[in-house]
Amino acid sequence: MQRRSSRIYMTATLLIAGVVAGAAIAQAIREHSWEPIWSVAWLPAVLVVTLRGSANTRECLPRLRRRARS
């Protein structure tokens, strides 16, 4: 179930980002200005953070140093 909800979340995120980018491009064409494009320049950074795989908790924890038994 979690895999399916993740796929739906990813699809919705890409769809919303596409709509926002499309609206910014349309507004830039109407205004003959780059300002609307610069206003959504943060969008790729948000997509990278949102769509990358979540980190495994074991990767975040430091490795335990164990003493070798003699």
PyMOL commands that set and color helices and strands:
alter all, ss='L'
color gray80, all
select helices_A, chain A and resi 2-31+35-39+43-51+57-60
alter helices_A, ss='H'
color red, helices_A
deselect
rebuild
show_as cartoon
